[in-house]
Amino acid sequence: MMPVATDNLAKTMTPLTAKPRVIPPISKLLLQVLQIAALLLPVFGASVCSAADRYLIDPEHTFSSFEYSHWGLSMQRSRFDSTSGSIEIDQASHGGSIDIEIDAASVSTGSDSFNQVMRSGDFFDAANFPKISFKSSSLHFEEQQLTHVEGELTIKGITHPVTLEISNFNCRFMLIYGKQACGANGSAKILRSDYKLGRYVPFVSDAVTLHIVVEAIREY
């Protein structure tokens, strides 16, 4: 066996006491930028989380109906087949808005002849007042549940305050849409005579219960 030159071996080995490579210090300007970003991140993060989500009404799963007493014989219910609009909900801050438009000419009673009567000037006067609208002024929550919505209902160009009592409110991710969706059932009691719809009162009840079944899909 040939002897190993210990002086050559020492030259090729890295001493155990060698100091690690020193990383250059970060520049002062970049450090200031990072510090500012760290301060602003919670502010922007909070604003993003609390921003209201916008939903467009799904016309295939949204309709309105109204219920009234017909000469004391029965409770009649008719509906509107065309509804559009949008909903904004901020569950974090318990805020938002609801904007609904109903096509008055889409009233559906189950009878073509009665539909024409309901569209006439004696009732909805759809030719001159094609839209029925509800615009919210405030949304009220209990924890994460929407309980009622205050707003204004306009029929035949006449506007009155109305409170929609909300039931069955729920939001969830829908695989079929690939988006978040929300739905609810709302109802309110109104007087036909307040909107110049009071023909045949009191034989046909002045009091009417308006029902709104709505589903809406997140816009983004």
Buried (B, 14 or more C-beta within 10 A) or exposed (E): EEEEEEEEEEEEEEEEEEEEEEEEEEEEEEEEEEEEEEEEEEEEEEEEEEEBBBBEBBEEBBBBBBBBBEEEEEEBEBBBEBBBBBBBBBBEEBBBBBBBBBBBBBBBBEEEEEBEBBBEEEBBBBEEBBBBBBBBEEBEBEEEBBBBBEBEBBBBEEBEEBBBEBEEBEBEEBEEEEEBBBBBBBBBEBBBEBBBBBBEEEEBBBBBBBBBBBBBBBEE
